[in-house]
Amino acid sequence: DHPRDEMRFGKGGVDDAEDAEVILHELGHQIHFSQGFAFASSEADAISEGFGDYWAATITVDPCVADWDSVSYTSTVPHCLRRVDLDLHYPADLDGRIHHDGQIWSRALWDIRGALGNVTADTIIINGQWNFTGTTMPQLAAATVAAAADIYGAGVAGMVEDKFQDR
């Protein structure tokens, strides 16, 4: 376990600290640490990976994450470490690899952003994950829908729930 008061960057591809999207992804983990997010299962870890990817994508408005870093080890263009717009579904596409499984979560968040805009979506997503002590995507989805209802009402909460149901 590493300290929660520092950000660490990998050494793959180019120096990961040179890729702003890697920095934003790692900031996503720090947001989780600061919110008391429980990393209590591999699925919770996948949620955090997915949120980190989403955070990078929502700031850069690009569903391709870490294209600068991955340029040295991918052959497809655009070069992407991961994407937030893949057609993956829970639980059918879970395979136990947290970075892969996180793309299920990041797609749901990306779809919420597409439906509601970045400010509303980010407000809901950030508020939904405060003190998350669960272990599964459906548990955090329910908390996120509840946060949407508390902040914006039943109509917006229904839209958020629909996007989670799509995944």
C-alpha positions in Angstrom: 0.0 0.0 0.0 1.3 3.4 -0.9 0.8 6.7 1.0 -2.4 8.5 0.2 -0.8 11.9 0.3 1.3 11.6 -2.8 0.7 11.0 -6.5 2.8 8.4 -8.3 3.3 8.1 -12.0 4.3 5.1 -13.9 7.3 4.6 -16.1 5.7 3.0 -19.2 6.0 4.5 -22.6 7.2 8.1 -22.3 7.6 9.4 -18.8 4.1 9.3 -17.5 4.4 12.6 -15.7 4.8 14.2 -19.2 1.2 13.2 -20.2 -1.4 15.6 -18.7 -4.0 12.9 -19.0 -2.0 10.5 -16.9 -1.7 13.3 -14.3 -5.4 13.9 -14.4 -6.1 10.1 -14.1 -3.9 9.9 -11.0 -5.6 13.0 -9.6 -8.8 11.0 -9.9 -7.4 8.5 -7.5 -6.5 11.3 -5.1 -10.0 12.6 -5.3 -11.2 9.2 -4.2 -8.7 9.0 -1.3 -9.8 12.5 -0.1 -13.4 11.4 -0.2 -12.9 8.4 2.0 -13.6 6.0 -0.9 -13.1 2.4 0.2 -10.9 0.3 -2.0 -12.4 -2.8 -0.6 -12.5 -5.1 -3.7 -11.1 -5.5 -7.2 -14.4 -4.1 -8.5 -14.0 -1.0 -6.3 -10.4 -0.7 -7.6 -11.9 -0.9 -11.2 -14.3 1.9 -10.3 -11.4 4.0 -9.2 -9.5 3.2 -12.5 -12.6 4.1 -14.4 -13.2 7.3 -12.5 -9.5 8.3 -13.1 -10.0 7.7 -16.8 -13.2 9.6 -16.8 -11.7 12.5 -14.9 -8.9 12.8 -17.5 -11.5 12.6 -20.3 -13.9 15.1 -18.9 -11.2 17.7 -18.4 -9.7 17.2 -21.9 -13.0 16.4 -23.6 -11.4 13.4 -25.3 -12.6 9.8 -24.8 -9.0 8.6 -25.7 -7.0 8.5 -22.5 -3.2 9.0 -22.3 -2.6 9.3 -26.0 0.9 10.9 -25.4 2.0 8.2 -23.1 0.7 5.3 -25.2 2.3 6.6 -28.5 5.4 4.5 -27.8 3.6 1.1 -27.3 0.4 1.2 -29.4 0.1 0.9 -33.1 -3.4 2.1 -33.7 -4.3 5.8 -34.3 -5.3 7.5 -32.2 -3.0 6.1 -29.6 -5.0 5.4 -26.4 -4.0 3.7 -23.2 -7.8 3.2 -22.6 -11.0 4.7 -23.8 -14.1 5.9 -22.0 -16.5 5.2 -24.9 -16.2 1.4 -25.4 -19.4 -0.6 -25.7 -18.9 -2.7 -22.5 -21.6 -3.9 -20.1 -21.8 -4.9 -16.5 -21.5 -7.7 -15.5 -21.0 -9.6 -18.8 -17.8 -7.8 -19.7 -16.1 -8.0 -16.2 -12.9 -10.1 -16.5 -11.1 -9.2 -13.2 -8.6 -6.9 -14.8 -9.2 -3.6 -13.0 -8.1 -1.3 -15.9 -10.3 -3.2 -18.4 -13.2 -3.4 -16.0 -12.9 0.3 -15.2 -13.8 1.0 -18.8 -17.3 -0.2 -18.0 -17.6 2.4 -15.2 -16.0 5.2 -17.2 -18.4 4.6 -20.1 -21.4 5.0 -17.8 -19.9 8.3 -16.5 -19.1 9.5 -20.0 -22.7 8.8 -21.0 -24.0 10.7 -18.1 -21.8 13.6 -19.1 -23.1 13.4 -22.6 -26.7 13.6 -21.4 -26.3 16.3 -18.8 -23.2 18.3 -19.6 -19.9 18.3 -17.8 -20.8 20.6 -14.9 -24.0 18.8 -13.9 -22.5 15.3 -14.5 -19.3 16.1 -12.6 -21.3 17.5 -9.7 -23.4 14.4 -9.4 -20.5 12.0 -9.9 -18.3 13.7 -7.3 -21.1 13.9 -4.8 -22.2 10.3 -5.3 -18.9 8.8 -4.4 -18.3 10.6 -1.0 -17.5 8.0 1.6 -18.3 5.1 -0.7 -17.8 2.0 1.4 -19.4 -0.5 -1.1 -17.6 -2.9 -3.3 -19.6 -3.0 -6.6 -20.6 -0.8 -9.5 -24.3 -1.2 -8.9 -23.8 0.0 -5.3 -22.0 3.2 -6.4 -24.5 3.7 -9.3 -27.3 3.7 -6.7 -25.4 6.2 -4.6 -24.8 8.4 -7.7 -28.5 8.3 -8.6 -29.4 9.3 -5.0 -26.9 12.2 -5.3 -28.6 13.3 -8.5 -32.0 13.2 -6.9 -30.8 15.2 -3.9 -29.1 17.9 -6.0 -31.2 18.1 -9.1 -34.5 16.2 -8.5 -36.2 13.0 -9.8 -36.0 13.9 -13.5 -32.2 14.2 -13.6 -31.9 11.2 -11.3 -34.0 9.2 -13.8 -31.6 10.2 -16.6 -28.6 9.1 -14.6 -30.2 5.8 -13.7 -31.0 5.2 -17.4 -27.4 5.7 -18.3 -26.2 3.3 -15.7 -28.9 0.8 -16.9 -27.5 1.1 -20.4 -24.2 -0.2 -19.1 
